[in-house]
């Protein structure tokens, strides 16, 4: 049995389903977008079984892209949660057959509230279709299931149509990356757009030594500082140079090396630094990677040291 061919056939069947749906798209979809945009309340998605799972994902996508939304299970609705629906809301009800018993039971109550209803089903003549103000067709020629029974192509199409609705709403609202990040402050994009150098830099117990310090003093400071580097500053705490444990190891290869040498002899003069602690941490990471350094020094406009940012800190905090 060639599983690769079976997988390819499955993907091809579902891909053809999506392409056919795109070709058959009608004005009802535009009407659905307009209905949701004019909604003064929430967008509520409901469905049972596989349709319910797709609906829950759709609601999560809507909610994270600027459309207040939640998923409501029909059974829970029948046992008190119908009170969560108001006339200012819009409901999207999903049922491929349009005859789901649990879903059909709540449709009269939704209409009694005067709540606009968008049905996603294969049949406008079904119970769901008849109760709906708008019907988005979910019509497939064939399920990818070899028995043509298990919801596969139909659930893929429903999910894709939900994504299409979400994208249309995002475009209509001019939803930007910064908006998305506001809904996902703990996610990768939120960190990329909101976390600043000042949020991650180390301010206290910075390992610093004077320009006249000896190598042996630098080694002690490097060990104490736990940054693999020591900063060399002048009397007014202005950054002059820095020396890393790697610099010390390389210096050991010199025949005339002495622990009593002045550390400035082996230091990196005028090291990379920034004077903007409001820089995004993601931009600081780009700078660190471009310059092939591990430690970025943050100073004021007069080169006085304010803090340091280590590449390990950025990685640990998930900055990318």
Secondary structure as the mmCIF struct_conf table of DSSP 4:
data_model
#
loop_
_struct_conf.conf_type_id
_struct_conf.id
_struct_conf.beg_label_comp_id
_struct_conf.beg_label_asym_id
_struct_conf.beg_label_seq_id
_struct_conf.end_label_comp_id
_struct_conf.end_label_asym_id
_struct_conf.end_label_seq_id
HELX_RH_AL_P HELX_RH_AL_P1 UNK A 3 UNK A 23
TURN_TY1_P TURN_TY1_P1 UNK A 24 UNK A 24
HELX_RH_AL_P HELX_RH_AL_P2 UNK A 27 UNK A 37
TURN_TY1_P TURN_TY1_P2 UNK A 38 UNK A 38
BEND BEND1 UNK A 40 UNK A 41
STRN STRN1 UNK A 43 UNK A 47
HELX_RH_AL_P HELX_RH_AL_P3 UNK A 49 UNK A 64
TURN_TY1_P TURN_TY1_P3 UNK A 65 UNK A 66
STRN STRN2 UNK A 69 UNK A 72
HELX_RH_AL_P HELX_RH_AL_P4 UNK A 74 UNK A 78
TURN_TY1_P TURN_TY1_P4 UNK A 79 UNK A 80
HELX_RH_3T_P HELX_RH_3T_P1 UNK A 81 UNK A 84
TURN_TY1_P TURN_TY1_P5 UNK A 87 UNK A 88
BEND BEND2 UNK A 89 UNK A 89
STRN STRN3 UNK A 90 UNK A 94
BEND BEND3 UNK A 96 UNK A 98
HELX_RH_AL_P HELX_RH_AL_P5 UNK A 101 UNK A 112
TURN_TY1_P TURN_TY1_P6 UNK A 113 UNK A 114
STRN STRN4 UNK A 116 UNK A 121
BEND BEND4 UNK A 122 UNK A 122
TURN_TY1_P TURN_TY1_P7 UNK A 124 UNK A 125
BEND BEND5 UNK A 126 UNK A 126
HELX_RH_AL_P HELX_RH_AL_P6 UNK A 127 UNK A 131
BEND BEND6 UNK A 133 UNK A 133
STRN STRN5 UNK A 134 UNK A 137
BEND BEND7 UNK A 141 UNK A 141
BEND BEND8 UNK A 144 UNK A 145
TURN_TY1_P TURN_TY1_P8 UNK A 146 UNK A 147
BEND BEND9 UNK A 148 UNK A 148
BEND BEND10 UNK A 150 UNK A 152
HELX_RH_AL_P HELX_RH_AL_P7 UNK A 153 UNK A 172
TURN_TY1_P TURN_TY1_P9 UNK A 173 UNK A 174
HELX_RH_AL_P HELX_RH_AL_P8 UNK A 177 UNK A 183
TURN_TY1_P TURN_TY1_P10 UNK A 185 UNK A 186
BEND BEND11 UNK A 187 UNK A 187
HELX_RH_AL_P HELX_RH_AL_P9 UNK A 188 UNK A 194
STRN STRN6 UNK A 196 UNK A 196
HELX_RH_AL_P HELX_RH_AL_P10 UNK A 197 UNK A 200
STRN STRN7 UNK A 202 UNK A 202
BEND BEND12 UNK A 204 UNK A 205
STRN STRN8 UNK A 208 UNK A 210
TURN_TY1_P TURN_TY1_P11 UNK A 211 UNK A 212
STRN STRN9 UNK A 214 UNK A 214
HELX_RH_AL_P HELX_RH_AL_P11 UNK A 215 UNK A 225
TURN_TY1_P TURN_TY1_P12 UNK A 226 UNK A 226
BEND BEND13 UNK A 227 UNK A 228
STRN STRN10 UNK A 229 UNK A 233
TURN_TY1_P TURN_TY1_P13 UNK A 235 UNK A 236
STRN STRN11 UNK A 238 UNK A 238
STRN STRN12 UNK A 239 UNK A 244
HELX_RH_AL_P HELX_RH_AL_P12 UNK A 245 UNK A 251
TURN_TY1_P TURN_TY1_P14 UNK A 252 UNK A 253
BEND BEND14 UNK A 254 UNK A 254
TURN_TY1_P TURN_TY1_P15 UNK A 255 UNK A 256
TURN_TY1_P TURN_TY1_P16 UNK A 259 UNK A 260
BEND BEND15 UNK A 261 UNK A 261
STRN STRN13 UNK A 262 UNK A 262
HELX_RH_3T_P HELX_RH_3T_P2 UNK A 263 UNK A 266
BEND BEND16 UNK A 267 UNK A 267
STRN STRN14 UNK A 268 UNK A 269
TURN_TY1_P TURN_TY1_P17 UNK A 270 UNK A 270
STRN STRN15 UNK A 273 UNK A 274
BEND BEND17 UNK A 275 UNK A 275
TURN_TY1_P TURN_TY1_P18 UNK A 277 UNK A 278
BEND BEND18 UNK A 279 UNK A 279
STRN STRN16 UNK A 280 UNK A 280
HELX_RH_AL_P HELX_RH_AL_P13 UNK A 281 UNK A 291
TURN_TY1_P TURN_TY1_P19 UNK A 292 UNK A 292
BEND BEND19 UNK A 294 UNK A 294
STRN STRN17 UNK A 295 UNK A 299
TURN_TY1_P TURN_TY1_P20 UNK A 301 UNK A 302
STRN STRN18 UNK A 304 UNK A 304
STRN STRN19 UNK A 305 UNK A 310
HELX_RH_AL_P HELX_RH_AL_P14 UNK A 311 UNK A 316
TURN_TY1_P TURN_TY1_P21 UNK A 317 UNK A 318
#
